């Protein structure tokens, strides 16, 4: 009786770990998607007096780097500079590592719980016959 309660609690805890792992991995995937959108899509920038300006994506541009263009007064390239893009990409690293660790721990714990439950069920009839 106590073993069954412990195994049920262990299974719930393992499932909860897997759920948190999936949520963190989804968050990491969302950050990767945001990075891809920032890197590959063209955008518009409000230049103030001149109105909005259409800008190329940082990946497909043939121009100089954003910092050099920002010194010349261009706001287009300064809007999506590489440090900002890499910060979004860098934020996905801890969430993916934690998500992978939680999901793996939960999955292995759940598998181990099922194995222990199967072993306990196989041993139980022998104890009852003795």
N, C-alpha and C positions, 0 to 999 in steps of 0.2 A: 504494500500500500504506500509506504513512504517512498519506495523506489520509483513507483509510477508518478507520484507527485513531483519528485525531484526531476525526473526525466521530462515531464510536461513543462515545468518551469524552465529547464535548460533549453528545451525546444523553442519556447517563446522568446527567451533571451537571444538565442541564436538567430531567429527570424528577425528580431528587432535590429540586431547588428547588420544583417544583410540588407535590411531596408534602408538604414542610414548610409551604408556603403553605396547603394544604388543612387540614393539622393545626392550624395557628394560627387559621384561619377557623372550624374546628369548635370550638376552645376559646373563641373569641369568641362564637359562637352559644350555647355552653353557659353562658357568663356572662350573656348576654341572657335565656336561659331561667331561670336562677337568679334574676335580677332580677325577672322576671315572676312567678315563684312567690312571692318575698318580698313583692311589691307587691299581688298579687291574691288570695292565699289567706288564709283565717282561720287562726289558730294558738292554741295554749294556752301558758300561762306558769305555772310553779310559783310560787305566792305564799308558800310556806313554811308558816306555821301554818294558813292557810285552805285549803290544797290547790290544785290547778290551777284556773286561770281561763280561760274561753274568751274569745278576743280577736277583734275584727273585723280585716279586712285594712286596711292603711293607706290604700288607695285609696278604699274604699267607706265609710269611717267619717264620721260627722257630728260627731265630737267635736273638741275643741281639739287643738293640736299635742302631740306626745309630750313635749316638754321641759316644757310647762306641767303636763301630767298627772303627769310624773315628780316634779315639785316637790310635788305633792299626795300622793305616795306610791303612785301607780298604776304597776305594773310592766308593765301590758299594752302601753301605747303606747311605753314606753321600750325595749321589746324590739326593735321594728322601726322605728327612727327614720329620717327622710329622709337624713341624712348617711351612714348605713350603706348604704342602698339606692343612693345616688349613687356611693359608693365602688365597689360591685360594677359599676355601669354604667361608671364611669370606667376600671376595670381592663380593660374590653373594648376601649377605644380603641387602646392600643398593639398589642394582639394582632391586631386587625382591620387596622390600617394595615400592620403587618409582614407579615401573611398575604396581604393584597392585593398588596403589593409583590413578595413572593417568588413567588406564584402567577403574577402577570403577567410577571415576568422569566423564569420557567421556561417559560411558554407561548410567549412571543415567541421565546425562544432555541431552543426545540424547533422552532417553525415556521421560523425562519431556518436551522436546521440541515438540515431537510428540503429547503428551497429550495436551499441550497448543494450538497447531495447530488444533487439533480435536475440542477442546472447542471453539476456535475462529471461526472455520467453522460452528459449530452448532449454535452459537449466531448470526452470520452474516445474515442469512436469516430472522430472526425475526426483526432485525434492519431495513432491507430493506422493510419489510411489513408495518412497523409503519409509 
